């Protein structure tokens, strides 16, 4: 019998592109008329994969998030890869927002994806491996159906399909 075909379901973010989008947002923050003297700042910690945004008001913070989201989209990074916490009150009536860059599939999401694939009643085998899933089957058509199905689902983070063989 022929060898099984497989692919991996992963959630990865190109940190170089995130850094480029951050740099562009910082430049626009310093140059844009309505944001220039607002006192708003944005920082990126690559090690912690964390954005820290300080703004004088929630409205200004949302404007900066919109600018950053636009830059991320232009650089090919899915906006769902950044999870923003609720605004926290900071000193002087300002607000602070933390944006976590989501990479890897956590166990709860992996189990949900696994269950959803099994509910499709396709002849595929799903294996959870640390922060990714491996889907294998003898039928490449079944694998294509799984990819098509997963593209139409929303798990709150971007999914990529790699290592297809």
N, C-alpha and C positions, 0 to 999 in steps of 0.2 A: 504494500500500500504506500501511497505517496506520503511524503513528510507533511506534517501540519504547517500551515501558514500562520503568521501571528503579527501583531502590532502592539505597541505600547501606548497607553493613554497617560499623558503627563500634563503637568501644569508648570510651565517654565516662563520666566520673564528675562528678557535681555537687559541686564543691568546697565550696560553701556548706553543703550537707547533711553533708558529711564534717566540716566545721568545727563544725557544730551537734552532731553525735554526739560529737566530741572534747570539746567544752565540757561536755556532759552526763556523759561518762565522768570528766572531771577533777573535777566536782562530786561524783559518787558516790564517787570515790576518797578525797575529803576527808571524806565523811560516813559511809561504811559502816564498821561496827564492826570487821570483820575486816581491812579494808584501811587504816583511818585512820592508825594509827601504825606501819605496816609500813615506811615509808621509800620506798615505790614512787612513781615519777613517770612521767608520760607527756607527751610534747611533740609538736607538729605543726609541721612546716615546710611552709607552703603553697607556697613557691617551689620547693623540692626535691621536693614531694609525698612527704613522708617522715614516718613516725611513729618516735619514739625512745622506747623504754620501758626504764626502769631499775627493777629489782626485787631484793629481797634473796634471792630463790630462784626457781627455775624454776616451781615450783607457783604462786607469787603472780603471776608474769608471765602464766601461762596463764589465771588467774582474770581478770586485767585485759583480756586479749585477748577472753575470753568476754563480759565486760561491754561492751567496745567493739563487738564483733560484734553483740550484741543491739541496741545503740543504732543501728548502721548499718542493720540490717534494718528497724527501726521507721521510719527516715527514708527508706527506699526505695533504699538504696545496696546493691548486690550485694556480699557478703562476699568473693567471688572477686576483687574489684577491689584487695584489699590482699594483697600477697605478703610473708609474714614470713620473714626470714632465720633461720638457726639461732642459738640463744642463744650469745652471746659472754661469756666470763668478764670481769668488770669488777673494780674495786678493792674490797677488803673482802669478798670472797666473793660479791658480788652478780652478777647477770646483766644483759646489755643485749641487747635485741632491736630490730631495725630492720624496719619495715613499709613497703614501697614501694607507693605507689598507682599502679596500672597504668592508663595511658590511651593510647589509640591501639593499632593492631594492628601488631606488628613484622613484618618481611619473612618470617621463617620461618613464623609463624602464618598470615600471609596466603597464602603458597604452599600450606600444608596445607589451608586452607579452600577455596582454588581447586581443588586436586586432588580434595577430597571432593565438591565440587559437580559437577565434571566426571565423576566416577565414577557419579553418579546418572543419567547419560545423558539429561538434560533439554536442551531446545533453549534454552539460555541462554548469554550471553556474560559472562564475568567479567573485569573490569579492575582491576588493583591500582593505586591512586592514593595515594602517600605512606603515610598511616596508616589508610587505609580501602579498602574494596572496593566497586566499583560492579557490580551485577548487572543486566543488561538482556536483554529478550526481547520478541518480538512478542506472546507469550501471557501474559496476567496470571495465568492458572492455573499456568503453569510457575513464575512468580515466587512465587506463594503456596506452591507445593510446596517451593521452595528455602528460604523462610522457615520453614516447618514442619520441614524437615529440620535446618536450623541450630539451631533452638530445642532439638532433642533431642540435640545434640552438646555435648561439653565440651571447650573449647579452653583452659581454665585462666584465662579472663577473661570478664567479661560482654560480651555482644554486643547491640547495639541496631540496629534497622532504621529508617532515616530516609529522608526525601526520596523517598517512594514516589509515583511518577507514571506 
